[in-house]
Amino acid sequence: MSRSVRADFTARVLSAVRRIPRGRVATYGDVAAIAGRPRAARAVGNIMRTCARPDVPCHRVVAAGGRLGGYGGSETVKRALLVAEGVQFRGKRLADLKTVRIRHRAC
């Protein structure tokens, strides 16, 4: 993938993540689909891992099945940020992923 294609995809990913509302989440796969590359969930994870932009709520992107997934900071911080937004957990997973998840068309 060329540098310009990679930069364009990164820009689309960051734009998609900025549109996830407070108290809602999207999976890495959801964000990849919104950004136009539905099979690029791992690439989205890599972008989220290295993103340190305060205007991008990376903590709102979770792994499939409601697990937190990785986070550039710490999973404890990611969980705390989501809880502060009203997202509930059951053990290490979101309590009701279906309720708080944003799908492709909604974001």
MDAnalysis code that builds the backbone (N, CA, C; Angstrom):
import MDAnalysis as mda
import numpy as np

u = mda.Universe.empty(321, n_residues=107, atom_resindex=np.repeat(np.arange(107), 3), trajectory=True)
u.add_TopologyAttr("name", ["N", "CA", "C"] * 107)
u.add_TopologyAttr("resid", np.arange(1, 108))
u.add_TopologyAttr("resname", ["MET", "SER", "ARG", "SER", "VAL", "ARG", "ALA", "ASP", "PHE", "THR", "ALA", "ARG", "VAL", "LEU", "SER", "ALA", "VAL", "ARG", "ARG", "ILE", "PRO", "ARG", "GLY", "ARG", "VAL", "ALA", "THR", "TYR", "GLY", "ASP", "VAL", "ALA", "ALA", "ILE", "ALA", "GLY", "ARG", "PRO", "ARG", "ALA", "ALA", "ARG", "ALA", "VAL", "GLY", "ASN", "ILE", "MET", "ARG", "THR", "CYS", "ALA", "ARG", "PRO", "ASP", "VAL", "PRO", "CYS", "HIS", "ARG", "VAL", "VAL", "ALA", "ALA", "GLY", "GLY", "ARG", "LEU", "GLY", "GLY", "TYR", "GLY", "GLY", "SER", "GLU", "THR", "VAL", "LYS", "ARG", "ALA", "LEU", "LEU", "VAL", "ALA", "GLU", "GLY", "VAL", "GLN", "PHE", "ARG", "GLY", "LYS", "ARG", "LEU", "ALA", "ASP", "LEU", "LYS", "THR", "VAL", "ARG", "ILE", "ARG", "HIS", "ARG", "ALA", "CYS"])
u.atoms.positions = np.array([
    [0.853, -1.168, 0.000],
    [0.000, 0.000, 0.000],
    [0.902, 1.236, 0.000],
    [0.623, 2.171, -0.881],
    [1.458, 3.365, -0.979],
    [1.212, 4.282, 0.215],
    [2.133, 5.166, 0.425],
    [2.043, 6.092, 1.555],
    [0.788, 6.963, 1.460],
    [0.454, 7.430, 0.255],
    [-0.727, 8.293, 0.116],
    [-2.019, 7.513, 0.361],
    [-2.078, 6.261, -0.083],
    [-3.255, 5.425, 0.173],
    [-3.382, 5.163, 1.669],
    [-2.260, 4.882, 2.325],
    [-2.255, 4.638, 3.766],
    [-2.696, 5.897, 4.523],
    [-2.196, 7.053, 4.105],
    [-2.556, 8.312, 4.762],
    [-4.044, 8.614, 4.572],
    [-4.568, 8.327, 3.391],
    [-5.992, 8.548, 3.119],
    [-6.853, 7.644, 3.994],
    [-6.473, 6.377, 4.105],
    [-7.224, 5.449, 4.954],
    [-7.158, 5.902, 6.413],
    [-5.991, 6.306, 6.867],
    [-5.840, 6.791, 8.243],
    [-6.748, 7.981, 8.487],
    [-6.804, 8.910, 7.555],
    [-7.666, 10.087, 7.702],
    [-9.141, 9.677, 7.784],
    [-9.540, 8.696, 6.973],
    [-10.932, 8.230, 7.009],
    [-11.242, 7.536, 8.334],
    [-10.283, 6.762, 8.845],
    [-10.461, 6.087, 10.144],
    [-10.624, 7.127, 11.246],
    [-9.738, 8.102, 11.301],
    [-9.803, 9.115, 12.353],
    [-11.103, 9.911, 12.269],
    [-11.550, 10.205, 11.068],
    [-12.815, 10.906, 10.878],
    [-13.984, 10.067, 11.394],
    [-13.976, 8.777, 11.093],
    [-15.045, 7.882, 11.559],
    [-15.069, 7.811, 13.085],
    [-13.907, 7.709, 13.690],
    [-13.842, 7.592, 15.154],
    [-14.302, 8.887, 15.814],
    [-13.982, 10.024, 15.230],
    [-14.443, 11.304, 15.781],
    [-15.973, 11.389, 15.814],
    [-16.650, 10.669, 14.932],
    [-18.118, 10.729, 14.854],
    [-18.826, 9.750, 15.794],
    [-18.072, 8.938, 16.527],
    [-18.706, 8.021, 17.494],
    [-19.150, 8.866, 18.689],
    [-20.449, 8.890, 18.966],
    [-20.951, 9.733, 20.064],
    [-20.509, 9.240, 21.438],
    [-20.506, 10.149, 22.356],
    [-20.207, 9.851, 23.760],
    [-21.164, 8.758, 24.244],
    [-20.618, 7.774, 24.965],
    [-21.436, 6.698, 25.507],
    [-21.749, 5.595, 24.514],
    [-21.164, 5.652, 23.331],
    [-21.362, 4.636, 22.304],
    [-19.996, 4.108, 21.885],
    [-19.978, 2.965, 21.223],
    [-18.725, 2.364, 20.756],
    [-18.906, 1.824, 19.343],
    [-17.795, 1.535, 18.707],
    [-17.773, 0.822, 17.432],
    [-16.640, -0.193, 17.527],
    [-16.784, -1.299, 16.839],
    [-15.696, -2.279, 16.827],
    [-14.650, -1.845, 15.809],
    [-13.473, -2.437, 15.910],
    [-12.417, -2.154, 14.924],
    [-12.927, -2.464, 13.518],
    [-13.683, -3.543, 13.381],
    [-14.252, -3.916, 12.086],
    [-15.284, -2.920, 11.600],
    [-16.100, -2.395, 12.517],
    [-17.084, -1.374, 12.146],
    [-16.383, -0.146, 11.580],
    [-15.336, 0.292, 12.264],
    [-14.602, 1.479, 11.822],
    [-13.953, 1.220, 10.467],
    [-13.400, 0.027, 10.288],
    [-12.798, -0.320, 8.995],
    [-13.838, -0.243, 7.882],
    [-15.036, -0.757, 8.140],
    [-16.104, -0.716, 7.133],
    [-16.519, 0.717, 6.837],
    [-16.670, 1.523, 7.865],
    [-17.035, 2.928, 7.684],
    [-15.978, 3.652, 6.867],
    [-14.718, 3.282, 7.079],
    [-13.603, 3.919, 6.364],
    [-13.409, 3.354, 4.958],
    [-14.246, 2.389, 4.580],
    [-14.206, 1.873, 3.214],
    [-13.375, 0.630, 2.983],
    [-12.856, 0.019, 4.053],
    [-12.070, -1.206, 3.919],
    [-12.516, -2.207, 4.979],
    [-13.631, -2.890, 4.741],
    [-14.247, -3.734, 5.768],
    [-13.373, -4.870, 6.302],
    [-12.341, -5.241, 5.599],
    [-11.473, -6.328, 6.072],
    [-10.209, -5.807, 6.753],
    [-10.184, -4.525, 7.090],
    [-8.972, -3.903, 7.629],
    [-9.053, -3.601, 9.129],
    [-9.727, -4.448, 9.878],
    [-9.865, -4.220, 11.324],
    [-8.504, -4.146, 12.019],
    [-7.585, -4.988, 11.626],
    [-6.255, -4.982, 12.248],
    [-5.539, -3.659, 11.978],
    [-5.697, -3.126, 10.768],
    [-5.081, -1.835, 10.427],
    [-5.684, -0.726, 11.293],
    [-6.989, -0.798, 11.522],
    [-7.639, 0.182, 12.399],
    [-7.046, 0.079, 13.799],
    [-6.834, -1.129, 14.284],
    [-6.217, -1.323, 15.594],
    [-4.841, -0.692, 15.670],
    [-4.062, -0.851, 14.612],
    [-2.732, -0.242, 14.595],
    [-2.810, 1.280, 14.595],
    [-3.762, 1.827, 13.870],
    [-3.938, 3.281, 13.859],
    [-4.358, 3.772, 15.241],
    [-5.275, 3.064, 15.872],
    [-5.738, 3.453, 17.205],
    [-4.603, 3.345, 18.229],
    [-3.790, 2.310, 18.104],
    [-2.699, 2.087, 19.055],
    [-1.700, 3.243, 19.062],
    [-1.456, 3.822, 17.898],
    [-0.441, 4.870, 17.802],
    [-1.028, 6.279, 17.802],
    [-2.346, 6.384, 17.842],
    [-2.991, 7.702, 17.800],
    [-2.924, 8.346, 19.181],
    [-2.345, 9.520, 19.231],
    [-2.263, 10.247, 20.495],
    [-2.983, 11.586, 20.394],
    [-3.897, 11.696, 19.436],
    [-4.597, 12.955, 19.204],
    [-5.742, 13.105, 20.207],
    [-5.779, 14.208, 20.926],
    [-6.841, 14.395, 21.916],
    [-8.230, 14.590, 21.295],
    [-8.292, 14.908, 20.001],
    [-9.582, 15.113, 19.345],
    [-10.169, 13.825, 18.782],
    [-9.491, 12.699, 18.993],
    [-9.954, 11.408, 18.492],
    [-10.232, 10.498, 19.698],
    [-11.508, 10.155, 19.940],
    [-11.849, 9.329, 21.106],
    [-11.570, 7.837, 20.860],
    [-10.305, 7.491, 20.800],
    [-9.891, 6.112, 20.504],
    [-10.458, 5.104, 21.488],
    [-10.754, 5.548, 22.703],
    [-11.289, 4.635, 23.717],
    [-12.662, 4.093, 23.333],
    [-13.323, 4.700, 22.359],
    [-14.652, 4.247, 21.939],
    [-14.602, 3.150, 20.890],
    [-13.413, 2.689, 20.542],
    [-13.269, 1.597, 19.580],
    [-12.889, 0.346, 20.363],
    [-13.700, -0.695, 20.219],
    [-13.521, -1.916, 21.000],
    [-13.388, -3.125, 20.079],
    [-12.953, -4.215, 20.649],
    [-12.822, -5.455, 19.888],
    [-14.196, -6.109, 19.700],
    [-14.268, -6.993, 18.738],
    [-15.498, -7.743, 18.483],
    [-15.901, -8.497, 19.738],
    [-17.168, -8.612, 19.959],
    [-17.655, -9.331, 21.125],
    [-17.678, -8.485, 22.383],
    [-17.293, -7.214, 22.279],
    [-17.362, -6.332, 23.431],
    [-16.150, -6.303, 24.332],
    [-15.083, -6.969, 23.927],
    [-13.842, -6.853, 24.715],
    [-13.238, -5.477, 24.479],
    [-12.431, -5.008, 25.412],
    [-11.839, -3.689, 25.255],
    [-10.823, -3.635, 24.119],
    [-10.097, -4.698, 23.908],
    [-9.041, -4.651, 22.899],
    [-7.853, -3.885, 23.443],
    [-6.877, -3.675, 22.612],
    [-5.697, -2.928, 23.049],
    [-5.999, -1.450, 23.160],
    [-5.089, -0.743, 23.739],
    [-5.241, 0.697, 23.884],
    [-3.861, 1.277, 24.034],
    [-3.608, 2.404, 23.393],
    [-2.290, 3.025, 23.440],
    [-1.848, 3.388, 24.845],
    [-2.807, 3.655, 25.712],
    [-2.498, 3.956, 27.104],
    [-2.582, 2.672, 27.903],
    [-3.645, 2.533, 28.670],
    [-3.857, 1.300, 29.415],
    [-5.329, 0.920, 29.319],
    [-5.596, -0.363, 29.409],
    [-6.987, -0.817, 29.357],
    [-7.781, -0.300, 30.551],
    [-7.112, -0.084, 31.668],
    [-7.781, 0.461, 32.846],
    [-8.292, 1.865, 32.551],
    [-7.474, 2.667, 31.866],
    [-7.881, 4.019, 31.498],
    [-9.026, 3.966, 30.487],
    [-8.912, 3.075, 29.491],
    [-9.957, 2.946, 28.477],
    [-11.285, 2.599, 29.140],
    [-11.251, 1.649, 30.044],
    [-12.472, 1.247, 30.748],
    [-13.034, 2.408, 31.557],
    [-12.172, 3.125, 32.272],
    [-12.609, 4.250, 33.091],
    [-13.255, 5.344, 32.235],
    [-12.678, 5.618, 31.064],
    [-13.245, 6.623, 30.166],
    [-14.633, 6.201, 29.685],
    [-14.775, 4.931, 29.330],
    [-16.081, 4.434, 28.873],
    [-17.109, 4.436, 30.004],
    [-16.700, 4.027, 31.196],
    [-17.608, 4.037, 32.348],
    [-18.056, 5.469, 32.638],
    [-17.142, 6.431, 32.537],
    [-17.487, 7.840, 32.761],
    [-18.520, 8.332, 31.743],
    [-18.579, 7.677, 30.581],
    [-19.555, 8.029, 29.550],
    [-20.850, 7.231, 29.685],
    [-20.927, 6.371, 30.704],
    [-22.146, 5.616, 30.951],
    [-22.168, 4.202, 30.390],
    [-21.061, 3.753, 29.808],
    [-20.985, 2.387, 29.276],
    [-20.775, 1.433, 30.443],
    [-21.557, 0.376, 30.478],
    [-21.471, -0.589, 31.577],
    [-20.719, -1.841, 31.147],
    [-20.095, -2.490, 32.109],
    [-19.310, -3.691, 31.856],
    [-19.818, -4.853, 32.677],
    [-19.597, -6.037, 32.156],
    [-19.823, -7.286, 32.873],
    [-18.508, -8.038, 32.744],
    [-17.728, -8.029, 33.799],
    [-16.387, -8.621, 33.733],
    [-15.507, -7.793, 32.814],
    [-14.892, -8.435, 31.826],
    [-13.985, -7.739, 30.914],
    [-14.649, -7.323, 29.609],
    [-15.971, -7.498, 29.519],
    [-16.705, -7.157, 28.292],
    [-17.758, -6.093, 28.570],
    [-18.153, -5.385, 27.510],
    [-19.257, -4.449, 27.632],
    [-20.502, -5.240, 27.986],
    [-21.306, -4.713, 28.887],
    [-22.480, -5.439, 29.371],
    [-23.492, -5.675, 28.253],
    [-23.683, -4.697, 27.380],
    [-24.668, -4.850, 26.321],
    [-24.157, -4.189, 25.042],
    [-23.297, -4.883, 24.350],
    [-22.690, -4.353, 23.131],
    [-23.749, -3.937, 22.117],
    [-24.807, -4.718, 21.990],
    [-25.850, -4.410, 20.997],
    [-26.480, -3.045, 21.231],
    [-26.579, -2.627, 22.464],
    [-27.210, -1.358, 22.802],
    [-26.293, -0.163, 22.531],
    [-25.013, -0.293, 22.804],
    [-24.106, 0.856, 22.696],
    [-23.303, 0.888, 21.399],
    [-23.427, -0.146, 20.592],
    [-22.620, -0.242, 19.369],
    [-23.216, 0.600, 18.236],
    [-22.346, 1.317, 17.560],
    [-22.708, 2.079, 16.376],
    [-22.380, 1.204, 15.171],
    [-23.310, 1.053, 14.283],
    [-23.086, 0.251, 13.080],
    [-22.656, 1.128, 11.918],
    [-22.303, 0.520, 10.838],
    [-21.779, 1.194, 9.659],
    [-22.604, 2.416, 9.247],
    [-23.892, 2.285, 9.099],
    [-24.706, 3.385, 8.590],
    [-24.943, 4.484, 9.627],
    [-24.765, 4.150, 10.886],
    [-25.100, 5.110, 11.949],
    [-23.985, 6.103, 12.253],
    [-22.822, 5.874, 11.745],
    [-21.693, 6.711, 12.131],
    [-21.192, 7.522, 10.956],
])
